[in-house]
Amino acid sequence: MLFKKKRSLAFKQFITSATILNFIVSTSAFAEEQTPADNNVSEAINKQEVGVVDENLEENDSSSDGDSELSAVVVKRKRVKTVLPKRPSASVYGTDTSVLDTSRSVSQISEEQLQRDPIKTADDLVKYAPGITRNGGQNVSIAPLIRGQNSEIFQDGQRTYNVRHPFNMNAFESVDIVAGPPSQVFGPSSRSGGYANYISKKPDFEKQRSQVNVQLGTLIPSGDSYFSGKVTYDTTGPINDKLAYRVSFTPQRSNDYYKNISNDFNSVYGALAWKPTDNVRIDWNASYDDYYDFNVTHGWNRATQDLIDKGKYYAGRATPIISKVVGGVTQYYSPVYANGSPNSQVVGWQQRTRNAQGQFIAGANVAAPFTTPGQAGTVRGWVYDPTLAGNGLTSLSRSDFSNPDDENTAKRATSQLRVAVDLTPNWSILNSSFFQYSKDTTDSVGSFLAQFEDKIFDDRFELRGKTNFDLFGLDIQDNSNTGVSIRHERFKSLAANNSFTVAPYDLTAPLSLKSPAGLYGLPVPGGSGSWIGTAGVPQLSSYFGYLNLPRMYPAGGGLYSEVGGSPASGGAVYTGEGSWTSTSIFTQQNISINKRVGFNLGLNSTHINAKIKNPLVITPDQERSDEQNFVLPSVQASVYVKPLENTTIYYTYDRSYALNTGGFADVLTWAPSGNTLNPLAFESLSELRELGIKSEPIPNKLFLSLAGYRQTRDLSPDTSGNITYLEVKGIESAIRFQATDRLSSGANLSSINARFSNISYPAGFFSPVGFVADNATVFADGNSLTRATAPGSISAPAIPKYSANAFIDYRLPSGLGAELSGWWTSSWYTNIARTVKVPNEHNLNLTLYYRQPKWDGAIRFLNITNQKNYVTGLTGGTSEFITPTAPFAIQATYAYRF
């Protein structure tokens, strides 16, 4: 704890005695926290509080005889809000360590910030940590993009299932954002850019507390206002002196500024804390989230510089390039439309020829080439003819681009049990068990269909110790965490990537046509708008004649799926069923010398047994399965120096292997051939080097951090078995200033230079050159027609090189206050071809509030300068769609405490 006032000698002796370790109870229902006085595990868990620091403590010894019994001491706290990182964090080493003494870039988000700030997606987390890049997340991002890379999600240090759904903080009271790979205690993961460790809500042993938070919106003065409502009821308190509870419930009913987008869910969370004896603490929590109706935002397709600069869109019909084999030679044809309307007649055909630049040039007119099933053609790519009547530049709605038939659902059920036992004042054991069941349905008829089921059981046993000894007059202290963990994950993925080529769709046409059926002119007898007929049988298109379409089969729920297996055998790498079991042995040793110099060493060795099989067997030859074993070693080492008590200079090196799950979810994938597991997914190496300094030059007032880093990373293998190599260099800095309890501010600055090398097409890219309106440049072909040569090294798109954000908050003694926050990013390109550039962007938000002990209310003015900003549809590669952000909008919040 931080004690500002002087204590009596008797009180000092009292709090340093061994008995106090298990009796200091300082939890608060609504995010109030202090630093543990020691390494005691049950005590540290008891202090998982957020948002404030006990800046001023008032001691009152009520005993008449001076006896130092705990019951005779009454501690009254004057709570002081702070933006400084005061909460001890276990998010890196697994043991509670201050952010100042952690040799990694760590940022904290308090419960107050989670409750009061307008956080809608992970993009809004840019306010709290440097190195976070906005990428849209298609409206349902819960994992921030850190240092230009995708990140992981943890709950109390245990990795969860990371699939998209609306942002939901019902179960959590704080967040730690850590840049770089997870620690050796947590074990290998799929993403090494960073992770967000969400801290679950803890019960309160002190008193009964309840709170209701209401969020209402959203008024858009320029039009397109929409209803967005969320209510959170949170109650906690002691059942007796050994048992406490907490319950939280959040229903959300929310439309969105983007038409045909919903974000509706119900979420319930419960927790119990039990202290059966002085040295034992048991915490259990469980949650159930039902995201029963939500959608992803596909954004604007056909991205061009005119679209960014002038809001002008190339409307009208795209022209397919269709192939068939004639006399052993592949020939290419395209239809000639009467006009650019979505259902115009085909009035002729042209043969197409590829030139040296990879373009497909229209030639002489030919007879209709696909009139019988035996002449069926295959769509290979698309071009856009700006001279076709009805085609051309036009204005486009900022918010209307999603198919009204889209409907995604997700269900999450979790249970977590943590048992902490203090063996001695310096040695403790902790066992953490986590279970999660997830079921997701993605019915996005304009792009892809997917159904996922995932079950996780994760158990970690830790022996935490604190050793002190004198060596040649040096004070040596070793904080250690050693143990073993077992993680078993079972999955099933049924997916159909039947038209993840968004550029052909015309957003000015009726959006009900934004489906493969509408695009190809196929009959829709019922069910999903993505129906494409009988697999393996040429389908009669009312526009193009007979077509060979991707083979997909009914998979239940009106959805379709491709057969799992290697592409060489006609399978889809992302359709599969299987499991993997990871067994890890780890140790983390944090050694300090005279509390001025330190060494941190973490080691982990993980054995993985992985299995996969095809869950959709139509013919006997599609019975496919494989099982393999892998060993993933990792090491993390740091050295630090504290030239001043409140300043730490550190250097960290991390070398770890990741299990690169892939597809549309965190699942195992098939190799390009052989119908086996892709072994490259278990050979992804990450190396991080980070040099930083953290300082609190004005104690309890000012916190500064500066870090420079270089990370190299093997990305997930693509469907052809190629691995792209990513190198990220950067500098990031954070400032937090708590001038008084009523005035606070902060800022984050980042410079990121991310480059791809060893890149090979298609590597998951839609097109190597983007959208060009010239009736010759092919898009949405996965480079199968363009056949562009991949560059040896190139800057990664969609990642601004420079970004900054800041906030300032001031509150009058009456409770009336305001916060102004904003962010700025430098320009960035949407694709690898660098054909479309988004200029510098910025955004300002203003919150006016009135806060009282029992209640508070606020009005939020979002994007007050009404800037038209953009986020990319997908991170990396050549994205074929971008999303314009919402204009100036107004929301309101209200909270009542009782």
N, C-alpha and C positions, 0 to 999 in steps of 0.2 A: 504494500500500500504506500501511498504518498502521504506523508504526514507533514503539513506545513508548520503547525504550531509546535512549540517545545513541549516535551513530555517530562513528567517527573521521572526520577531514576527508578522508582518502584514500578512505574508503568512500563518503562523500557525493559526492565528485567522480566516483567510479566509476559509481554508479548513475544519475547525471545525464547521462552520456555517451550519444551517439546509439546506440552499439552495443548498449547494454543493452536497448533497446526490443524487440529481436527474440529475446532470449535468456532473459528471466525466465519460466521455465516453472513454473506453480504450480497445475496442475490436480490435483484429488483425486477419486477414484472415488465417494466418498460424501459429496458436498455440502460442500465447504469452500472458502471464497471470500474474496477481498480486492479492494480497489478498484484499478483500473488507474492507473498513474502518469501516463498520458497518453492521447492520442486514437488511438494506434496500433491499427489494426483487427485485424491478425493476433494481436497481443498480447492485445487485449480478448477475442477469441474464445477464446484459450487460457486465459482466466481465468473462463470461465463456470462458476463453482462456487457452491455454495450452503451456507448454514446456519451457518458459523462465520466468525470473523474472526481474522486473525493478530494477536492482541492483544499477544503477547510474542514477539519474534523474538530468537533468539540468533545472533550472527554469529561465524563462526570462519574467519579468514583462514589457510589452511593452507599458503600459499606461503612458502618460506624466504627469498625475496629481496624480498618486498614488491611483486612484480609484480601488476598488476591484471587478470590474465587471468581470464575467467569460470570456467575449470576450477579455479582456485585458491580459489574462494569456496564454502564449504559453508554453507548456510543451514538451520538446524534450527528447526522451528516448534513451539511449544507451542500446540496448538489450543484455543481457548476458545469454547465454545458461546455463542450470543447470540440474543436475540429482536429485536435492533435491526435496522433496515433498512440493512445495510452493503453488500449486493451492488450494484454499479453496474448500472443498468437502461437498456436500450435500448428499453423498451416504450412510450415516448412520442415521443422525438425521433429515434429510430433511431441515436443515438450514445450511448455509455455515459455516463450522468450519474447522480450520486448522487440518492437520493430526496430528500434535503434541498434540493438545488438544482433539482429538477424542479417547475415551476409548475403542477402538477396533483395531484389526490389519487391517490396510488399506495401500494399495500400489497404486502408481499412474504410469500410462503410458502416456507419452506426445505425442503430435501430431508428433513431429519430430521422435520419436521412431517408431510410427506406420508407418510413411512414409518410413523410411530409413532402418529399421531392417528387416531381412528375416523372417517375420511371415507368416507361411503357415497354421498352425492349432493352436488350443488352447495349444498344447504341447509346442509351442515356447514361451508361456508366462512365462515359468519357470524362464526366465531371470529377470523378473520384480518384483516378489513377492515370499516370502518364503511360504512353505506349499503346493505348486503346484506339483502334481505328474503327470508324463507323462503316458498316457494310450492309446495313438494312436487315439482313437475316430474313428477308421476305415476310416481315411483320411478326414473326414468331421466334425471334432469337432469344435464347436464355443464356448463351455462352458468348462472352465478348471476344472480339478479334484482338489478340494481344501480340504486339510486335509483328504485325502482318501475318499472323498465323491463327488458325482455329485453336480454341482452348477447351479444357476439360471442365466438368462440373463435379464438385465434391460436396458431401454433406458431413460435417463434423469429421473431416479427414478421410472419408470413405467415398470412393468414386461411384457415381450414379450413372444411370442410363441417359445418354445425351442425345435426345431427339427433339425436334422442334415442337413447341407448343407455346401458347400465350404466356407472357411473363407473369409469375405468380409467387409472391413472397409470403403467403399465408403461414407457412411453417417456420419462417426464418426471422431472426432478429438482428443479424449483422452479416457482413460479407468481408472476407479477405481476398484481395486480388493479388496474385503472385505471378510475376513474369518468369518465364523459363519452365523447364520440365519439373514435374512433381518430384518431391524429395524421395530419398531411398527408403524411408519408412513407408511411404504410400505405394511404392512399387511402380512398374512400367505402365504406361498408358498409350493411347493412340495419338495424342496431340502433345507437342512439346513447346508450343508457343507460350503457354501459361495456363493458369487455371483459376477458377473462382471457387473458394471454399465457403459454402454457405453454413452459417452457424445456426443450429435449430433453437427454437424458443425454449427457455428453461423455466420451470416452476419457481414460485416465490415462497420462501419459508417465513418471510417477515410478516406479511399482512395480506388480506384479501384485496385484490385490485382488479378492476375491469375497465375496458375501454371500447368504444365504438368509433370506428373511422369510416367516413362516407366520402366518396369521390363522385362528382357529377360533372358531366360535360356532354357535348362540347359545342360551344357557340363559335361559329366562324362568321365574322361580320361580312365577308365577301360572298357568303353563300355556302351551300353544302354543309350546314350544321347537322350534327348527328347526336343521337343519344349514346352516352357512355356512362354507365353506373356501376359502382363497386362499393360493397359494404363489408367491413371486417369487424367481427365481434371477438374480442380477446378477453378471457378472464383467467385469473390465477390466484392461488392462495394456499395456505397450509390446511391440511386436514387434521393434523396434530403436529407435535414437535418433531416427528420423525418422517412424516409423509406430506408431500405437497403435490399439487396438480396444476395443469394448464390446459385450456381448451381454446382453440381458435377456429373460426368459421368464416369463409369468404365466398359469397356468391357474386359473380360478375355477369352483367348483361351489357354487352358493348358492341355497337356497330363501329364503323370506322369511317374516317374521311374518305377512304377508298371504297367505292361502291362495290356491293356484293361481298364485302368482307365482314365477318363476324368474329368476335373473340369472347365466346360465352363459356363459362365453366362454374362448377361448384367445387369448393375445396374445404376439407375439414381436417383438423390436426389436434392431436391430444398428446399430453406428456405427463409422466409421473416421476417424481424424485423421492427416493427412499433412503434414509440414513438409519439402518437398523442398529448400528453401533457407531462409536466415535471414529473408527478408522475405516468404515465401509460406506461407499456411496453408490447407489444403483439408479441409473437414469434410463427410462424407456420412453420412446415416442413412436407414434404411428400417424400416418396420413393417408388420405384418399382424395385424389384429384380426378374429377370427371370433366375433361374438356370436350363437351359434347357437340360443339359446333364452332369451328374456327377455320380460317382460310389463309392461304399464303398469297402474297401480292406478286403477280408476275411482272408488273411494271410496264414500261414502254418498250416495245421491241423496235427493230429497224433503227437502231441508234446511229445517228449521224451528227455532224457538227452543227448542221442547221437545226436539228432538234434541240440541242443544248443551247445554242446561242439565240435562236429566234422562236423556239417552240413550234417549228414547222416539221410536219410528219409526212413521210411518203405513204399516202393512202392508196388503197386499191389492191388489186389482185397480184399475187406473186405467181411466177410461172415455174412449174416443176421441170426438172431434167430427168427423163425417164429412160432407162436402159433396157435393151434386150440383146440377146446373142443371135446374130444372123451369120450362118456359115462359119461358125467358130470365132467370129469377130464381134466384140461388143460395140454396139452402135447406140447413139444417144439422140433422143427426140424431145421436142417440146411442143405443147399445144399453142395455137393462136386463138386468142379470145376475141369475142365481138367487142367487148369493152371491159372496164375494170371492176364492174359490179361483182359481188361474191358468187352470184349464180348465173353469170352470163354464159352463153353458149360457146362451145369450141367450134370455130368456123374453119379450122385448118390445122396442119401440122408442119413443123420444120425439123430438119435434121440439124444436129449441133455437132461442132467439131472443136476439139480442144486445141488452143494455140500454145505458143511457147511460154506465155505468162500464166498459164493455168486457167485462162478464161474459156468459156464455151460460146462460140460464135454461131449465130443463127445462119443457116444456109438455105438451100432450095426447099420449096414446098414439096411435101410427099403425101402419099395416101395415109389414111389413118392406120397406125401400125399395131394397135392392140385390140383388134375387133373380136378375137376368139380366145377362149381359155388357153389354147396352145401358144398364143402370141402374147401372153401376159407379160407386162413390163414391171420394172422395179424403180420406184422413185429414189434417186440418188442425191439430189440437192435441188436448189431453187435459185432463180434469178429474178430481178425486178426490172420491168420495162417502163421507164418514166414517160415514154411517148404514147403508150396505150391510152386511148380515150377513157377518161374517168380516173386514171392514175395521176399522181403528181403531189406536190406539196400542199398541205392544208394545216389548219390549226387542230390541236388535239386536246381533249379534256385532260386536265391534270390528275383526275382521280378515277376515271372510268376505264378499266382495262381487264377486269377479271370476269370469268365465266360465271353466271349466276347459279349454275348447277354444281359448282365446286362445294364440297363439304368434307372437311377433315374432322376426325375425332381422335382422342387419346385418353387413355386411362392410366393412372399411376396409383399403386398401393405400396407403401413402404412401412417397414418396422425396423427400429434401431434400438439395441440394448447395449448399454455401457456399464460395466461393473468395475469399480475402482476400489482397491484395497491398499491401505498404507501398512506395509510390513514393519517399517521403522520410520522415524522422522525423516530419513533420507532415502528410503527405498520403497517403491510402490509397484504394484502390478495393475494393468488395465487391460480388460478384454472388451473389444468392440465388435458387435455382430450387426450386420446390415442385410436386410432382405428387401428386394424391390421386384414388383411385377408390373410390366408395362404392356399395353396393347394399343397399337396405333393403326389407324386407317387413313390413308392419303388418297382422296378421290379428287384429283386435280385434273379434270378432263382435258385441259389444254396442254398438259405436259406429261404427267406420269401417274400411274396407279400403284399403290403399295399397301401391303398389310404386314405388320410386324408384331411379333410376340417376343418378349424377352423376360427372363427370370435371372436374378442375381442373388447369390448368397456370398457375402464377404465377411470373413472373420479374421481379426488381427489381435494377437496376444503380445503385449509389450511389458518389458521389465524396465522400469525407469529408475535411475539411480543418481545420487549426487554424492560425489566423493571429494573430500578436502584433505590435503596433506601439505606438509612443508618439505621442500627440497632445496637444500643449500640456501636457506633463507628466502626462498621464493614461495609465494602462496599459490599452490596448484589446486585448481577446481575442475572437476570433470562431471559434466551433466551428460548422461548417457541414456540411450533408448535402444534396446536390443530385443528382438523377438522374431516371430514367425507369423505369416499370414497365408490364408487359403481363400482363393476367390474362384467360384464356379459360376459360369454364365451359360445359359441355354437360350437359344434363339430360333426363330423361324421367320423367314423373310420370303414373301410372295410379291414380286414386283414386275411391273410392265412399263418399260421405257418406250412406250409406243409412239410418242411424238414429243420428245423433249427437244423440239426444234421450234422455238416460239416465233422466230422471225417470219415464217410464211403467213401468219395470221394477220388480217387487216383489222386494226382496232377501231376503225370507223364503221365497220360492218356490224350487224347485230351480234352481240357478244355470245348469244346462244349458239352461233355457228363456230365459236372458238373451240373446236374439238376435231379429232381426226375424221369423224363422220361428216362434219360440216366442210372440212377442208377438201376431202376427197370425193364428196358427193356420194356417200355410202348410205344405204338404208339403215334406219335406227328402229328396230322392232320393239324396243323397250329396254329398260335398264340403263346402264351407264352410257353417257354421251361419248365415251371412248370406244364403244363397240366397233369392232372391225371385221366381224364376220367369222367364218369357219376357218380355223387355223390350217394352213397348208393347201387351201383351195383358192384359186384365183377369184378375186372379188370384182364384181362388175360396178365400176364407178360411172355415175351418170355423166361425168365430165370427160374422163380419160380412157374409157374402155376397161379392159381387164387388167388388174394389178395384182402383183405378188406383194402381200403385206407381211409385216413381222408376225411370227407365229406366237400367238397368245391364246390362252385357254381359260375357261371359266374357273375362278378360284373362290367362289362364294361371295355373298354380299353384293352381287351384281358387278363385281370387279373381275379383272383378268390378270393373268400372270404369264410370264415366259417360263420355260422349263429351265431349271438350274443346271449348270455345267460349264465347261470351257467353251469359249466362242468357236474354237475349231471344230467342235462337235455340234454346233448349233445351239448351245446353251447360253444362259445369261449369268455372268459372274456374280450378280447381286441377288439371285434367287437361291436360297439354300436353307438348310436346317442342320443344326449341330450344337456343339458346345465346346467350351475350353475350360480347363482347370489350371489355375496358376498357383504354384506353391513357392512362396518367397521366404528367404532368410535374410534378415537385415540387421545392421547395427549403425547407430549414429552416435559419435563421440564428439562432444563439444568441450574443448579444454581451454581454460584461461589461465594466464600467469599474471599474478598480481592485479588481476582485473584490468589489465592494460593491453595485453597481447593474447591472441587466441588462435586456436586451430580447430577447425571443424572437419570431420571426416565421416562420410556416409558410404556404406557398401551395401549392395543388394545383389542377390543371385536368385533368379526366378526360373523355375522349370514350368513349361507349358505343355500340356497334352491337349491337342486340338482335333476335333472331328467335324466332318461335314458330309452331308448327303443331299440329294435332290429330293425336295418335298413334293414335287408335282410330276409324277410318273404317268405318262400317257401310253408309251409303248415299252416293251421289256428292255430294249437297248438303252432306255433312259434311266435305268437303275444305276446310280453313280454314288460312290462314297469314297472317303479317304480319311486316314488318321495319321498324324505325325506328332513328333515330340521336338521341342526346342528349348534352348537355354539362353536366357537374356541376362547378361551381367551389366552392372552399372556402378559408377563411382561418382561421388561428389566431394570435392575438397575445397576448403576455404581457409584463408588466413586473414586476420584482421589486427589492427592496431588502434588503440584509443589514446591519441595524444592528449586529449582532454576527457574528463569524466563524461561529458555529454556529446562526444564526437567519436565516430567510428569510421575508419578507412578499411575497406575490405577488397579482397580479390577472390573470385569463385571460379572453379572449373568443374563442369559437369559433363560426363560422357556416359550416355545411356542408350539402350536399344528400346525401341517402341514396338508394340504390337499394333500395326496399322490396319485396323478394321476399315471397311469401306462400304461401297454400295450406297443406298439411300439411308442407311442407319449404321449403327455400330455392330456390324456383323462380319463373319469370316467370308472370304470370297474365293472363287475358283481361279486356278492358274489359266493362262491363255490356251493351253492345250493339255491333254492327258487326263482331264477330269479329276484333277487332284487339287488339294489345297495349294494356294499360292505361297511358296516358301519365302518369297521376297517380302511378304507382309510382316515377317518376323525378323527381318534383317535391316530394319530402318534405324540408322545410326544418327544420333543427335550429339553435337558437341557445342557447349556453351562456355564462353569466357566473358566474365563480367568484372569490371573494376568500378567501385563506387565509394561514395562518402555520404554519411548521414550525420546530422548534427542538430542539437537543440541549443543554439547559442544563447537564447534567453529561455531558461527553464520555465516550462508550463506556459510559454507564450509563443515561441517561434520554433518551427521544425523545418529543416531543409534536407533535401536528398538530391544526389546527382549520380548517375550511373552511365557508363559506357559499356557496350557489349558487342560481341560478335558470335552469331550462332549459325552453324551449318546443319542441314537437316535433309535426310532422304524422305521424300513424300511417299504417299501410298502408290503402289504400282497401278498402272492403268490397265484397261482391258487387253492391251497387247503385251503386257508384262514389262513395260518400260517404267523406269523410276526417274522422276524429275528431282534435281538437286537444288535446294533452296539455301541461299546465303543471305543473312540479315545482319546488317551493322546498324548501330544506332546509339543515340545519346538521349537520355530522358532525365527530367528534373521535376521535383515537386516542392511546393512551398505551402506551409500551413501556418497561419498567424491567428492566435487567439488573444487579441489585444486586451479585451475585458470579457466578462461573462455575457456581455450584450453586443460585442463587436467581434466578428470573425471573418476570415477570408482565406482563400487558397488559390493556387494556380498550378497547372501542369504544362510542361513544355516537352516536346518530343521531336526527334529527327530520326527517320527510318529510311534506310536504303536497302531495299530487298531486291534480289536478283535471282532469276532462274538460270540454271546451267544444266548441261546434259539433257536438255529438254528435247522431246520427240513428239511429233504429232501422231495421232490426235490428242493423246494425253488428257482426254476428258474435255477438250475444247470443242465448242460447236463449230467453229470455223476459224481458220488461221488468219483471215483477212477482214472479218467483220462484214457489215452490210454496205454494199455499194450499188447505187441505182444507175446501172449502165447496161442492163439487159445482157450481161456477159459474165460478170464476176459472180461466182457461185458462193452461196452461203448455206448454212445448215447441212453441210455435207460431211462434217467430221474429217475434212481434208481428204476424203476418198476420191474426190474429183480434182480438186485444186492441186493436190500433191505438192504443197509448198515444202521447201526445205527448212527444217527447224533451225533457228539461230543457235549458236553455241552458247551464248549468254545474253540475257536481256532483262531489263528492269521488269519486276513483277507489276502488273497493272492493278488499278483500283486501290492503291496504297499511297496516300499523300506523303510526300517526303517530310513536310513540316506540319505540325499541328500544335495548337495551344488552346487552353481553356482556363477560365477563372471564375470566381464568384466572390461576392462580398455581402455580408449579412449584418444588419444593424437593427437592434430592438430598443425602443424607448422604455423607460421604467414603467410606463403604463401597460406595456405588453404589445403595443402597436409597433410593427416592424416591417422591413422589406428586405428582400434578397434579389440581387441582380446577378445573373450568371450568363455566360456565353462561351462559345467555342469558335475557333477559326482553323481552317486547313488550307494548305497550299493546293495548287492545281494537281490533277491526276488524270491518267488515261484510263479509258474503260476497257481497252483490249491490248493484246500483245502487239498487234499491228500498229498501235498508236495512231489510229485514224480519228478517234474521237477524244477530245480533251475537255474535261470539266474544269472551269476556272476556279480561282480561289473562292472559298465559301465561308460563310459565317452565320451565326445564329445567336440571338439574345432572348432570354426569358426573364420575366419580372414577376416576383411573387410578393403580394401585399398580404400581411397576416396580422391577426390579433390573438394573443395567447394569454390564457389565464390558467391557474392551477387546475381548474375543473374542466375547462373546455378551450378549444381554439378553432379558429376558422381562417381560411385563406382563399384568395382569388389568384389564379395563375394566368399570366398573359404570356403565351408561348409564341415564339418567332415574331416578336413585336415589330420588327422592321419588315416583315412579310417577304423574306428572301425566298427565292426559288432555289433550293439546294437539291442535291441528288445523292443517292446511294446506289451501289451496284447490285445487280441481281444475284450474282455469285462471286465468290472470292477466287481470284486467280484465273488465268486463261483468258479467252476471249468471250466475255459475257455478251449475250445477244439481247439483253434487256437491262434497263436502268429504271430506277423509281424516283420520281420527283417527290420531295417531302411536302408535308402539309403547310398551308399558309398560316397567317396570324389566327390564333385561336384562343379561347378563354375557357378555363375550367375552374371548378370550385371544390374545396374540401372542407370537411368539418369533423372534429373529434370531440368526444365527450368522455370524461374519466369519472369513475365512481367506485 
